[in-house]
Amino acid sequence: MTHVVTQPCFNCKHTDCVVVCPCDCFYEGKTMLFINPEECIDCDACTSECPTEAIFQHEHVPAEWKGYIELNAEMVAVSPNITEKQLPLSGN
């Protein structure tokens, strides 16, 4: 199982979750973060750190956000890895 970043992260990109990840499995897109499903060890450290509650275990992603499961897997291939805390997008 893996974790998935979903819609509440869009135009937000708080990186509190990134610094607690023991596997460095977060990737940064232009408007949101993504989790690499091949690297995530399902430790659950990131979920409690996300201030927008955007991270879910794969099996618990709300129905309206199921498309984010595939989106995370696709976007990590074209996004840089992120391992350090950064400022969120402006206004957040």
C-alpha positions as CSV (number, residue, x, y, z in Angstrom):
1,M,0.0,0.0,0.0
2,T,1.1,3.6,-0.5
3,H,0.0,7.1,0.3
4,V,-1.5,9.5,-2.2
5,V,-1.5,13.4,-2.3
6,T,-4.9,14.6,-3.4
7,Q,-6.9,17.7,-4.4
8,P,-6.5,19.8,-1.1
9,C,-2.7,20.1,-2.0
10,F,-3.5,21.8,-5.3
11,N,-2.2,25.4,-5.3
12,C,-1.0,24.9,-1.7
13,K,2.3,22.8,-1.5
14,H,2.9,22.9,2.2
15,T,6.0,20.8,2.7
16,D,5.6,19.8,6.4
17,C,5.0,16.3,5.1
18,V,8.2,16.2,3.1
19,V,10.6,16.7,6.1
20,V,9.1,13.7,8.1
21,C,9.2,11.2,5.2
22,P,12.0,8.6,5.9
23,C,12.1,7.6,2.3
24,D,12.2,10.9,0.5
25,C,9.4,9.8,-1.7
26,F,7.8,13.3,-2.3
27,Y,8.1,15.0,-5.7
28,E,7.3,18.7,-6.5
29,G,5.0,19.7,-9.3
30,K,4.2,23.3,-10.3
31,T,1.0,23.4,-8.2
32,M,1.2,20.4,-5.8
33,L,3.3,17.6,-4.3
34,F,3.2,14.0,-5.3
35,I,4.2,10.7,-3.6
36,N,6.1,8.0,-5.5
37,P,4.1,4.8,-5.0
38,E,7.3,2.7,-5.6
39,E,9.2,4.5,-2.8
40,C,6.5,5.0,-0.2
41,I,6.7,2.4,2.6
42,D,3.3,3.3,4.0
43,C,4.7,4.5,7.4
44,D,1.9,7.1,7.7
45,A,4.3,9.8,9.1
46,C,3.2,12.3,6.4
47,T,-0.6,12.2,7.0
48,S,-0.6,13.9,10.4
49,E,1.8,16.6,9.2
50,C,-0.3,17.8,6.2
51,P,-2.2,20.9,7.3
52,T,-4.7,20.6,4.4
53,E,-5.4,16.9,5.1
54,A,-4.6,16.1,1.4
55,I,-2.7,12.8,2.0
56,F,-4.6,9.5,2.2
57,Q,-3.7,5.8,2.2
58,H,-4.3,4.4,-1.3
59,E,-7.3,2.4,-0.1
60,H,-8.9,5.4,1.7
61,V,-8.7,8.0,-1.1
62,P,-12.2,9.6,-1.4
63,A,-14.1,8.5,-4.5
64,E,-14.1,12.0,-6.0
65,W,-10.3,12.0,-5.8
66,K,-9.4,8.5,-7.0
67,G,-7.9,10.0,-10.2
68,Y,-5.1,11.3,-8.0
69,I,-3.8,7.8,-7.5
70,E,-2.8,7.6,-11.1
71,L,-1.8,11.2,-11.2
72,N,0.8,10.8,-8.4
73,A,2.3,7.8,-10.2
74,E,2.5,9.7,-13.5
75,M,3.9,13.0,-12.1
76,V,6.8,11.6,-10.1
77,A,8.4,10.5,-13.4
78,V,8.5,14.2,-14.6
79,S,8.9,16.1,-11.3
80,P,12.0,16.7,-9.1
81,N,12.4,15.0,-5.8
82,I,11.9,17.3,-2.8
83,T,13.4,16.6,0.6
84,E,13.5,20.0,2.4
85,K,10.9,22.3,3.8
86,Q,10.0,25.2,1.5
87,L,7.5,28.1,1.7
88,P,4.0,27.1,0.5
89,L,2.5,28.8,-2.6
90,S,1.6,32.4,-1.9
91,G,-1.6,33.0,0.0
92,N,-1.5,29.6,1.8
